[in-house]
């Protein structure tokens, strides 16, 4: 993962955690704040997991890479960001 190189971290430096029922690994800074979170959602294709697939009007292309999942990545990222400020 290129983000590990950015912070000078090794894969072994991360800790296994649970993010909304999904196995994940998190790398923290010296003060304990998360720097990087890596979460694989089993059974999901490549895309952005959201709790509910966005509604589209007829004729609209929509958001093909927003996939319904067990967690909402945008909501989780917002919560993580707000907890760090």
Buried (B, 14 or more C-beta within 10 A) or exposed (E): EEEBEEEEBEEEBBEEBEBBEBEBBBBBEEEEEBBBBBBEBEEBEEBEBBEEEEEEEEEEEEEEEBBEBEBBBEEBEEEBEEEEE
